Amino acid sequence: MVTATRPPEAPPGGTPSAGQVAAHRWRASRGVLLALLALVVVAIGLAALRPSGTAQDQDPESPSPDGTRALAEILKQRGTPVHVSRRAEDAARNAGLGTVLVITRPERLTGADVQRLRAVRGDLLLVEPTRDVLEGLAPGVERAGSSFESIGTPDCALREATLAGRVLFDRSDTYALPPGGTGCYEADGLYRLVQTRTGDRTVTVLGSPEPLTNDMLDEEGNAALGMNLAGARTSVVWLIPDQPAPGSGSEEETVTDLLPFGVKLFILQLLIAVVLVALWRSRRLGPVVAETLPVVVRSAETVEGRARLYRAHRARGRAADALRSGARQRLVPLLGLPRSAAEDPASAREIVAAVAQRTGYDEAMVGVALYGPEPADDGQLVGLTDLLDDLERQVRHS
């Protein structure tokens, strides 16, 4: 017998109506449909939140909305030369005392690039740096999360920030304040701008490139903040690394960084689907009803299948025990003994004596047949089977 959910109730005089069948099918499938709908909604939401970008983003020579040419031109007009570098070695060669090295798109830097830039003696401005760039160029500063608060106020003693005032960040990384560092533009106890000293140079970490872009430079105090940070020294070296060639291996990239966005989206959808299906299947399925098995398996097939399992594992001892137990279970009622005596060791002598009395075998042979050791080979197992059959046949006909 198996269990199943109760089918739709039929009218007293016949089969269920079309409406009843449709309602039953809806109840059975609505969980799956809702799960699929949820996956579609999540996919659309994540696709809308996916950051879009181009190779010209944060480029000081790009006039696009996400470029930073406007800030570079303002710095030049105010007498601060701006040297644009596309390679880390070129930037390291031109940056020195009295310069500010601005690094945008730091995710393009390789491990070798980071090591090369560590020797630069000028001040650094890191714009939305990766974890490994922080470890190499701003030790002690750790990314702690993200903030979606658009407007930030300085609330700090850093002159460059207090002169700029309110800044429009949009989305920004946030950082924990290192010992001896200065944090500005607080969000949930963390900071979107952190400045610290490393050796004889000042390192400033900005959690978002948005205040520096052409599109948002005229918002709030964005232009003032960009000029104050990048133009704090006599010249600017602006490093925006070229896209690394395939196989060059940016050492800061983790396995998660290497996964395409579509793969991450698929994994998230899969997890959501598993949770929804688990919640759906865990609900009560309705009253349990008895249902006839659709297929009847013949007893001979069951016996043959078990025998093949015993043979495959050379389990002659278990097979012999099963044969002896079955024989005792069938013999004790014929001998007038209670069924519990079949598996009671205390009744073994009584059973052996009764069987020997009603057959042509002596008690020693009967005892070996019903309680003997494991057969040494398949031949002895077959012989035991024949002996037990003969004992049972004689007892039945005695």
C-alpha positions as a LaTeX table, in Angstrom:
\begin{tabular}{lrrr}
\hline
Residue & $x$ (\AA) & $y$ (\AA) & $z$ (\AA) \\
\hline
Met1 & 0.00 & 0.00 & 0.00 \\
Val2 & 1.15 & 3.55 & $-0.68$ \\
Thr3 & $-0.14$ & 6.95 & 0.38 \\
Ala4 & $-1.30$ & 9.78 & $-1.83$ \\
Thr5 & $-3.27$ & 12.99 & $-1.64$ \\
Arg6 & $-7.02$ & 12.75 & $-2.00$ \\
Pro7 & $-8.28$ & 13.28 & $-5.58$ \\
Pro8 & $-10.90$ & 15.91 & $-6.31$ \\
Glu9 & $-14.31$ & 14.99 & $-4.98$ \\
Ala10 & $-16.68$ & 13.69 & $-7.63$ \\
Pro11 & $-20.36$ & 14.58 & $-7.75$ \\
Pro12 & $-22.64$ & 11.96 & $-6.25$ \\
Gly13 & $-23.61$ & 10.68 & $-9.65$ \\
Gly14 & $-20.39$ & 10.64 & $-11.67$ \\
Thr15 & $-16.93$ & 12.03 & $-12.48$ \\
Pro16 & $-15.57$ & 15.42 & $-11.31$ \\
Ser17 & $-16.66$ & 18.45 & $-13.28$ \\
Ala18 & $-14.27$ & 20.48 & $-15.43$ \\
Gly19 & $-14.30$ & 23.25 & $-12.84$ \\
Gln20 & $-13.36$ & 20.88 & $-10.04$ \\
Val21 & $-10.51$ & 19.39 & $-12.10$ \\
Ala22 & $-9.23$ & 22.88 & $-13.01$ \\
Ala23 & $-9.35$ & 23.98 & $-9.36$ \\
His24 & $-7.46$ & 20.87 & $-8.26$ \\
Arg25 & $-4.79$ & 21.39 & $-10.91$ \\
Trp26 & $-4.40$ & 25.04 & $-9.90$ \\
Arg27 & $-3.95$ & 24.11 & $-6.24$ \\
Ala28 & $-1.35$ & 21.50 & $-7.22$ \\
Ser29 & 0.66 & 23.78 & $-9.53$ \\
Arg30 & 0.35 & 27.24 & $-8.00$ \\
Gly31 & 3.47 & 26.75 & $-5.88$ \\
Val32 & 5.61 & 26.07 & $-8.95$ \\
Leu33 & 4.09 & 28.99 & $-10.85$ \\
Leu34 & 4.70 & 31.39 & $-7.96$ \\
Ala35 & 8.32 & 30.16 & $-7.69$ \\
Leu36 & 8.88 & 30.79 & $-11.42$ \\
Leu37 & 7.30 & 34.24 & $-11.12$ \\
Ala38 & 9.58 & 35.06 & $-8.19$ \\
Leu39 & 12.64 & 34.01 & $-10.22$ \\
Val40 & 11.59 & 36.28 & $-13.07$ \\
Val41 & 11.10 & 39.23 & $-10.70$ \\
Val42 & 14.49 & 38.63 & $-9.05$ \\
Ala43 & 16.22 & 38.35 & $-12.44$ \\
Ile44 & 14.70 & 41.64 & $-13.61$ \\
Gly45 & 15.62 & 43.37 & $-10.35$ \\
Leu46 & 19.22 & 42.16 & $-10.40$ \\
Ala47 & 19.59 & 43.04 & $-14.06$ \\
Ala48 & 18.35 & 46.57 & $-13.28$ \\
Leu49 & 20.81 & 46.90 & $-10.39$ \\
Arg50 & 23.76 & 45.60 & $-12.37$ \\
Pro51 & 26.32 & 48.35 & $-12.71$ \\
Ser52 & 26.82 & 49.36 & $-16.31$ \\
Gly53 & 30.09 & 50.79 & $-17.52$ \\
Thr54 & 32.41 & 51.34 & $-20.45$ \\
Ala55 & 36.16 & 51.50 & $-20.97$ \\
Gln56 & 35.97 & 55.35 & $-20.82$ \\
Asp57 & 34.53 & 55.47 & $-17.30$ \\
Gln58 & 36.67 & 57.64 & $-14.95$ \\
Asp59 & 39.03 & 58.42 & $-17.85$ \\
Pro60 & 40.49 & 61.95 & $-17.48$ \\
Glu61 & 40.52 & 62.29 & $-21.28$ \\
Ser62 & 36.91 & 61.16 & $-21.80$ \\
Pro63 & 34.08 & 63.74 & $-22.21$ \\
Ser64 & 31.41 & 61.05 & $-21.62$ \\
Pro65 & 29.08 & 61.47 & $-18.62$ \\
Asp66 & 31.08 & 58.91 & $-16.63$ \\
Gly67 & 34.47 & 60.26 & $-17.69$ \\
Thr68 & 36.53 & 62.70 & $-15.57$ \\
Arg69 & 37.82 & 65.11 & $-18.21$ \\
Ala70 & 36.03 & 68.09 & $-16.65$ \\
Leu71 & 37.92 & 67.74 & $-13.37$ \\
Ala72 & 41.24 & 67.30 & $-15.18$ \\
Glu73 & 40.61 & 70.45 & $-17.24$ \\
Ile74 & 39.67 & 72.49 & $-14.15$ \\
Leu75 & 42.90 & 71.42 & $-12.46$ \\
Lys76 & 44.91 & 72.46 & $-15.53$ \\
Gln77 & 43.16 & 75.84 & $-15.72$ \\
Arg78 & 44.04 & 76.46 & $-12.07$ \\
Gly79 & 47.71 & 75.83 & $-12.74$ \\
Thr80 & 48.02 & 72.19 & $-11.65$ \\
Pro81 & 49.57 & 70.08 & $-14.44$ \\
Val82 & 47.86 & 66.73 & $-15.06$ \\
His83 & 49.87 & 63.90 & $-16.56$ \\
Val84 & 47.70 & 60.98 & $-17.73$ \\
Ser85 & 49.29 & 57.52 & $-17.55$ \\
Arg86 & 47.96 & 54.24 & $-18.90$ \\
Arg87 & 50.62 & 51.99 & $-17.40$ \\
Ala88 & 51.73 & 51.60 & $-13.80$ \\
Glu89 & 55.43 & 51.86 & $-14.61$ \\
Asp90 & 54.88 & 55.17 & $-16.39$ \\
Ala91 & 52.90 & 56.53 & $-13.43$ \\
Ala92 & 55.55 & 55.36 & $-10.94$ \\
Arg93 & 58.25 & 57.08 & $-13.00$ \\
Asn94 & 56.43 & 60.42 & $-13.12$ \\
Ala95 & 55.03 & 60.49 & $-9.58$ \\
Gly96 & 57.30 & 61.75 & $-6.83$ \\
Leu97 & 57.48 & 64.27 & $-4.02$ \\
Gly98 & 55.07 & 67.14 & $-4.60$ \\
Thr99 & 52.66 & 65.07 & $-6.74$ \\
Val100 & 49.32 & 63.41 & $-6.15$ \\
Leu101 & 48.93 & 60.05 & $-7.89$ \\
Val102 & 45.23 & 59.58 & $-8.67$ \\
Ile103 & 44.34 & 55.96 & $-9.44$ \\
Thr104 & 40.99 & 55.18 & $-11.06$ \\
Arg105 & 39.79 & 51.78 & $-12.29$ \\
Pro106 & 42.18 & 50.09 & $-9.80$ \\
Glu107 & 40.61 & 46.71 & $-10.53$ \\
Arg108 & 42.76 & 46.65 & $-13.69$ \\
Leu109 & 45.99 & 46.67 & $-11.71$ \\
Thr110 & 47.94 & 43.43 & $-11.49$ \\
Gly111 & 49.89 & 42.31 & $-8.45$ \\
Ala112 & 53.11 & 43.44 & $-10.12$ \\
Asp113 & 51.58 & 46.88 & $-10.73$ \\
Val114 & 50.67 & 47.23 & $-7.06$ \\
Gln115 & 54.19 & 46.29 & $-5.99$ \\
Arg116 & 55.63 & 48.86 & $-8.42$ \\
Leu117 & 53.35 & 51.63 & $-7.11$ \\
Arg118 & 54.28 & 50.96 & $-3.49$ \\
Ala119 & 57.63 & 52.63 & $-4.17$ \\
Val120 & 56.01 & 55.92 & $-5.24$ \\
Arg121 & 56.89 & 58.73 & $-2.81$ \\
Gly122 & 54.06 & 61.08 & $-3.75$ \\
Asp123 & 50.62 & 61.20 & $-2.17$ \\
Leu124 & 47.95 & 58.75 & $-3.37$ \\
Leu125 & 44.24 & 59.16 & $-4.13$ \\
Leu126 & 42.64 & 55.74 & $-4.59$ \\
Val127 & 39.18 & 55.81 & $-6.12$ \\
Glu128 & 37.03 & 52.78 & $-5.17$ \\
Pro129 & 40.03 & 50.47 & $-4.74$ \\
Thr130 & 39.84 & 46.69 & $-4.63$ \\
Arg131 & 40.78 & 44.64 & $-1.58$ \\
Asp132 & 44.29 & 43.81 & $-2.79$ \\
Val133 & 44.98 & 47.40 & $-3.84$ \\
Leu134 & 44.01 & 48.52 & $-0.33$ \\
Glu135 & 46.30 & 45.93 & 1.23 \\
Gly136 & 49.20 & 46.97 & $-0.97$ \\
Leu137 & 48.83 & 50.76 & $-1.08$ \\
Ala138 & 46.68 & 51.65 & 1.95 \\
Pro139 & 47.52 & 49.12 & 4.67 \\
Gly140 & 45.15 & 49.36 & 7.60 \\
Val141 & 42.21 & 50.60 & 5.55 \\
Glu142 & 39.58 & 47.88 & 5.09 \\
Arg143 & 36.43 & 47.91 & 3.02 \\
Ala144 & 33.51 & 47.27 & 5.37 \\
Gly145 & 30.42 & 47.51 & 3.17 \\
Ser146 & 28.39 & 49.74 & 0.87 \\
Ser147 & 26.16 & 52.75 & 1.32 \\
Phe148 & 23.32 & 53.96 & $-0.87$ \\
Glu149 & 22.86 & 57.29 & 0.91 \\
Ser150 & 23.10 & 59.88 & $-1.84$ \\
Ile151 & 24.18 & 62.97 & 0.10 \\
Gly152 & 27.01 & 63.01 & 2.62 \\
Thr153 & 28.23 & 65.75 & 4.95 \\
Pro154 & 31.90 & 65.88 & 6.02 \\
Asp155 & 31.56 & 65.83 & 9.85 \\
Cys156 & 35.35 & 65.59 & 10.13 \\
Ala157 & 38.44 & 67.73 & 10.57 \\
Leu158 & 39.86 & 67.08 & 7.11 \\
Arg159 & 40.31 & 70.48 & 5.47 \\
Glu160 & 39.73 & 69.26 & 1.92 \\
Ala161 & 36.34 & 67.84 & 2.92 \\
Thr162 & 35.14 & 70.64 & 5.16 \\
Leu163 & 35.82 & 73.20 & 2.42 \\
Ala164 & 33.84 & 71.12 & $-0.07$ \\
Gly165 & 30.86 & 70.61 & 2.24 \\
Arg166 & 28.03 & 68.34 & 1.17 \\
Val167 & 28.85 & 65.82 & $-1.57$ \\
Leu168 & 26.59 & 63.70 & $-3.79$ \\
Phe169 & 27.97 & 60.15 & $-3.71$ \\
Asp170 & 25.14 & 58.01 & $-5.08$ \\
Arg171 & 26.38 & 54.48 & $-4.22$ \\
Ser172 & 29.69 & 54.23 & $-2.37$ \\
Asp173 & 31.96 & 51.72 & $-0.66$ \\
Thr174 & 32.46 & 52.35 & 3.04 \\
Tyr175 & 35.54 & 51.76 & 5.17 \\
Ala176 & 36.43 & 51.18 & 8.78 \\
Leu177 & 38.58 & 53.91 & 10.25 \\
Pro178 & 42.20 & 52.76 & 10.74 \\
Pro179 & 44.25 & 53.83 & 13.80 \\
Gly180 & 45.45 & 57.39 & 13.34 \\
Gly181 & 43.30 & 57.89 & 10.23 \\
Thr182 & 40.64 & 60.51 & 9.48 \\
Gly183 & 37.19 & 59.51 & 8.29 \\
Cys184 & 34.65 & 61.74 & 6.54 \\
Tyr185 & 31.14 & 61.41 & 5.12 \\
Glu186 & 29.95 & 58.87 & 7.68 \\
Ala187 & 27.25 & 56.34 & 6.80 \\
Asp188 & 26.06 & 53.81 & 9.38 \\
Gly189 & 29.19 & 54.21 & 11.50 \\
Leu190 & 31.54 & 53.75 & 8.52 \\
Tyr191 & 33.21 & 56.28 & 6.24 \\
Arg192 & 33.08 & 56.96 & 2.51 \\
Leu193 & 36.31 & 58.98 & 2.58 \\
Val194 & 39.33 & 57.93 & 4.62 \\
Gln195 & 42.76 & 59.57 & 4.79 \\
Thr196 & 45.77 & 58.06 & 6.51 \\
Arg197 & 49.55 & 58.40 & 6.60 \\
Thr198 & 51.74 & 55.60 & 5.23 \\
Gly199 & 55.40 & 56.36 & 5.76 \\
Asp200 & 56.10 & 59.87 & 4.46 \\
Arg201 & 53.08 & 60.11 & 2.17 \\
Thr202 & 49.34 & 60.70 & 2.55 \\
Val203 & 46.93 & 58.11 & 1.19 \\
Thr204 & 43.31 & 59.08 & 0.57 \\
Val205 & 40.67 & 56.45 & $-0.19$ \\
Leu206 & 37.43 & 57.57 & $-1.88$ \\
Gly207 & 34.65 & 54.99 & $-1.93$ \\
Ser208 & 32.88 & 56.23 & $-5.07$ \\
Pro209 & 34.02 & 57.68 & $-8.41$ \\
Glu210 & 30.70 & 59.50 & $-8.90$ \\
Pro211 & 31.75 & 62.86 & $-7.32$ \\
Leu212 & 34.59 & 63.10 & $-9.86$ \\
Thr213 & 32.61 & 62.31 & $-13.04$ \\
Asn214 & 31.62 & 64.84 & $-15.69$ \\
Asp215 & 27.94 & 64.21 & $-15.11$ \\
Met216 & 27.97 & 64.84 & $-11.35$ \\
Leu217 & 30.86 & 67.28 & $-10.94$ \\
Asp218 & 28.48 & 70.25 & $-10.67$ \\
Glu219 & 26.35 & 68.62 & $-7.96$ \\
Glu220 & 26.67 & 69.87 & $-4.36$ \\
Gly221 & 30.37 & 70.22 & $-3.45$ \\
Asn222 & 31.64 & 67.49 & $-5.78$ \\
Ala223 & 33.89 & 69.76 & $-7.85$ \\
Ala224 & 35.43 & 71.32 & $-4.74$ \\
Leu225 & 36.13 & 67.92 & $-3.20$ \\
Gly226 & 37.75 & 66.63 & $-6.40$ \\
Met227 & 39.94 & 69.70 & $-6.79$ \\
Asn228 & 40.91 & 69.73 & $-3.09$ \\
Leu229 & 41.92 & 66.07 & $-3.09$ \\
Ala230 & 43.57 & 65.78 & $-6.52$ \\
Gly231 & 45.07 & 69.28 & $-6.51$ \\
Ala232 & 46.56 & 69.16 & $-3.03$ \\
Arg233 & 50.11 & 69.22 & $-4.46$ \\
Thr234 & 51.91 & 70.99 & $-7.30$ \\
Ser235 & 51.09 & 68.38 & $-9.99$ \\
Val236 & 48.83 & 65.41 & $-10.65$ \\
Val237 & 49.70 & 62.05 & $-12.17$ \\
Trp238 & 46.43 & 60.38 & $-13.15$ \\
Leu239 & 46.71 & 56.64 & $-13.64$ \\
Ile240 & 43.88 & 54.86 & $-15.41$ \\
Pro241 & 45.35 & 51.45 & $-16.34$ \\
Asp242 & 44.59 & 49.91 & $-19.69$ \\
Gln243 & 42.45 & 46.80 & $-19.63$ \\
Pro244 & 44.81 & 43.88 & $-18.83$ \\
Ala245 & 45.41 & 41.46 & $-21.68$ \\
Pro246 & 43.75 & 38.04 & $-21.33$ \\
Gly247 & 45.94 & 35.77 & $-19.26$ \\
Ser248 & 47.93 & 38.59 & $-17.66$ \\
Gly249 & 46.33 & 37.65 & $-14.35$ \\
Ser250 & 45.28 & 40.46 & $-12.05$ \\
Glu251 & 46.35 & 38.87 & $-8.81$ \\
Glu252 & 43.78 & 40.73 & $-6.74$ \\
Glu253 & 40.92 & 38.88 & $-8.41$ \\
Thr254 & 39.24 & 36.16 & $-6.36$ \\
Val255 & 37.15 & 33.26 & $-7.62$ \\
Thr256 & 34.05 & 35.38 & $-7.02$ \\
Asp257 & 35.53 & 38.24 & $-9.03$ \\
Leu258 & 36.21 & 35.91 & $-11.95$ \\
Leu259 & 32.65 & 34.58 & $-12.11$ \\
Pro260 & 30.59 & 36.29 & $-14.83$ \\
Phe261 & 27.56 & 38.22 & $-13.66$ \\
Gly262 & 25.24 & 35.75 & $-15.39$ \\
Val263 & 26.69 & 32.86 & $-13.42$ \\
Lys264 & 26.21 & 34.72 & $-10.14$ \\
Leu265 & 22.64 & 35.49 & $-11.14$ \\
Phe266 & 22.00 & 31.84 & $-12.01$ \\
Ile267 & 23.38 & 30.66 & $-8.65$ \\
Leu268 & 21.19 & 33.14 & $-6.79$ \\
Gln269 & 18.13 & 32.07 & $-8.77$ \\
Leu270 & 18.91 & 28.43 & $-8.07$ \\
Leu271 & 19.18 & 29.06 & $-4.33$ \\
Ile272 & 15.88 & 30.95 & $-4.32$ \\
Ala273 & 14.21 & 28.15 & $-6.28$ \\
Val274 & 15.48 & 25.51 & $-3.84$ \\
Val275 & 14.19 & 27.48 & $-0.85$ \\
Leu276 & 10.79 & 28.08 & $-2.46$ \\
Val277 & 10.39 & 24.43 & $-3.48$ \\
Ala278 & 11.41 & 23.32 & 0.03 \\
Leu279 & 8.80 & 25.62 & 1.57 \\
Trp280 & 6.18 & 24.46 & $-0.92$ \\
Arg281 & 6.86 & 20.75 & $-0.39$ \\
Ser282 & 7.04 & 21.07 & 3.38 \\
Arg283 & 3.38 & 22.10 & 3.69 \\
Arg284 & 0.71 & 19.51 & 4.58 \\
Leu285 & $-0.34$ & 17.57 & 1.50 \\
Gly286 & $-3.81$ & 16.66 & 2.77 \\
Pro287 & $-5.36$ & 13.59 & 4.41 \\
Val288 & $-3.62$ & 10.26 & 3.90 \\
Val289 & $-5.65$ & 7.71 & 1.93 \\
Ala290 & $-5.02$ & 4.08 & 1.04 \\
Glu291 & $-4.38$ & 3.25 & $-2.59$ \\
Thr292 & $-3.85$ & $-0.09$ & $-4.28$ \\
Leu293 & $-0.39$ & $-0.70$ & $-5.72$ \\
Pro294 & $-0.44$ & $-0.30$ & $-9.51$ \\
Val295 & 1.85 & $-3.35$ & $-9.98$ \\
Val296 & 1.87 & $-6.66$ & $-8.09$ \\
Val297 & 5.31 & $-8.25$ & $-7.70$ \\
Arg298 & 5.28 & $-12.04$ & $-7.58$ \\
Ser299 & 6.76 & $-13.58$ & $-4.44$ \\
Ala300 & 9.06 & $-15.80$ & $-6.53$ \\
Glu301 & 10.68 & $-12.71$ & $-8.05$ \\
Thr302 & 11.26 & $-11.24$ & $-4.60$ \\
Val303 & 12.86 & $-14.46$ & $-3.37$ \\
Glu304 & 15.05 & $-14.70$ & $-6.47$ \\
Gly305 & 16.14 & $-11.09$ & $-6.17$ \\
Arg306 & 17.15 & $-11.50$ & $-2.52$ \\
Ala307 & 18.96 & $-14.75$ & $-3.32$ \\
Arg308 & 21.01 & $-12.97$ & $-5.99$ \\
Leu309 & 21.96 & $-10.28$ & $-3.48$ \\
Tyr310 & 23.12 & $-12.93$ & $-1.00$ \\
Arg311 & 25.11 & $-14.67$ & $-3.72$ \\
Ala312 & 26.70 & $-11.44$ & $-4.99$ \\
His313 & 28.00 & $-10.66$ & $-1.48$ \\
Arg314 & 28.86 & $-14.31$ & $-0.65$ \\
Ala315 & 26.59 & $-14.03$ & 2.38 \\
Arg316 & 26.17 & $-17.78$ & 2.90 \\
Gly317 & 25.85 & $-17.32$ & 6.67 \\
Arg318 & 22.97 & $-14.86$ & 6.38 \\
Ala319 & 21.28 & $-17.02$ & 3.73 \\
Ala320 & 21.59 & $-20.13$ & 5.93 \\
Asp321 & 20.20 & $-18.24$ & 8.94 \\
Ala322 & 17.23 & $-17.08$ & 6.87 \\
Leu323 & 16.55 & $-20.64$ & 5.65 \\
Arg324 & 16.79 & $-22.14$ & 9.16 \\
Ser325 & 14.64 & $-19.42$ & 10.71 \\
Gly326 & 11.94 & $-19.92$ & 8.07 \\
Ala327 & 12.04 & $-23.69$ & 8.52 \\
Arg328 & 11.69 & $-23.39$ & 12.32 \\
Gln329 & 8.80 & $-20.95$ & 11.93 \\
Arg330 & 6.95 & $-23.48$ & 9.75 \\
Leu331 & 7.84 & $-26.54$ & 11.85 \\
Val332 & 6.87 & $-25.41$ & 15.37 \\
Pro333 & 3.11 & $-25.17$ & 14.63 \\
Leu334 & 3.24 & $-28.68$ & 13.11 \\
Leu335 & 4.91 & $-29.95$ & 16.29 \\
Gly336 & 2.27 & $-28.36$ & 18.53 \\
Leu337 & 4.70 & $-25.83$ & 19.99 \\
Pro338 & 4.11 & $-22.05$ & 20.37 \\
Arg339 & 5.46 & $-19.88$ & 17.57 \\
Ser340 & 7.69 & $-18.00$ & 20.02 \\
Ala341 & 9.67 & $-21.23$ & 20.50 \\
Ala342 & 11.08 & $-20.94$ & 16.96 \\
Glu343 & 13.50 & $-18.15$ & 17.99 \\
Asp344 & 13.89 & $-19.10$ & 21.67 \\
Pro345 & 17.31 & $-20.74$ & 22.31 \\
Ala346 & 15.88 & $-22.50$ & 25.36 \\
Ser347 & 13.44 & $-24.41$ & 23.15 \\
Ala348 & 16.10 & $-25.63$ & 20.69 \\
Arg349 & 16.58 & $-29.06$ & 22.36 \\
Glu350 & 12.83 & $-29.63$ & 22.52 \\
Ile351 & 12.37 & $-28.74$ & 18.83 \\
Val352 & 15.27 & $-30.97$ & 17.73 \\
Ala353 & 13.94 & $-33.90$ & 19.73 \\
Ala354 & 10.41 & $-33.50$ & 18.37 \\
Val355 & 11.59 & $-33.28$ & 14.75 \\
Ala356 & 13.90 & $-36.31$ & 15.14 \\
Gln357 & 11.04 & $-38.33$ & 16.64 \\
Arg358 & 8.79 & $-37.62$ & 13.62 \\
Thr359 & 11.42 & $-38.12$ & 10.92 \\
Gly360 & 14.04 & $-40.68$ & 10.01 \\
Tyr361 & 16.96 & $-38.48$ & 11.10 \\
Asp362 & 18.81 & $-38.62$ & 14.41 \\
Glu363 & 18.96 & $-35.65$ & 16.74 \\
Ala364 & 22.56 & $-34.76$ & 15.77 \\
Met365 & 21.61 & $-34.39$ & 12.10 \\
Val366 & 18.47 & $-32.42$ & 12.93 \\
Gly367 & 20.43 & $-30.12$ & 15.24 \\
Val368 & 23.00 & $-29.40$ & 12.48 \\
Ala369 & 20.18 & $-28.71$ & 10.04 \\
Leu370 & 18.23 & $-26.32$ & 12.29 \\
Tyr371 & 21.04 & $-24.74$ & 14.37 \\
Gly372 & 24.31 & $-25.67$ & 12.67 \\
Pro373 & 27.28 & $-23.56$ & 11.58 \\
Glu374 & 27.67 & $-21.51$ & 8.41 \\
Pro375 & 28.03 & $-23.63$ & 5.25 \\
Ala376 & 31.60 & $-23.74$ & 3.92 \\
Asp377 & 30.60 & $-23.32$ & 0.27 \\
Asp378 & 27.61 & $-23.03$ & $-2.05$ \\
Gly379 & 27.35 & $-26.81$ & $-2.32$ \\
Gln380 & 26.81 & $-27.17$ & 1.41 \\
Leu381 & 24.25 & $-24.35$ & 1.29 \\
Val382 & 22.28 & $-26.19$ & $-1.40$ \\
Gly383 & 22.56 & $-29.42$ & 0.62 \\
Leu384 & 21.21 & $-27.61$ & 3.70 \\
Thr385 & 18.25 & $-26.39$ & 1.66 \\
Asp386 & 17.43 & $-29.94$ & 0.52 \\
Leu387 & 17.76 & $-31.26$ & 4.08 \\
Leu388 & 15.43 & $-28.62$ & 5.52 \\
Asp389 & 12.86 & $-29.31$ & 2.78 \\
Asp390 & 13.00 & $-33.04$ & 3.56 \\
Leu391 & 12.59 & $-32.45$ & 7.31 \\
Glu392 & 9.59 & $-30.23$ & 6.74 \\
Arg393 & 8.04 & $-32.71$ & 4.29 \\
Gln394 & 8.41 & $-35.66$ & 6.69 \\
Val395 & 6.99 & $-33.69$ & 9.64 \\
Arg396 & 3.98 & $-32.67$ & 7.56 \\
His397 & 3.24 & $-36.25$ & 6.52 \\
Ser398 & 3.98 & $-37.94$ & 9.82 \\
\hline
\end{tabular}
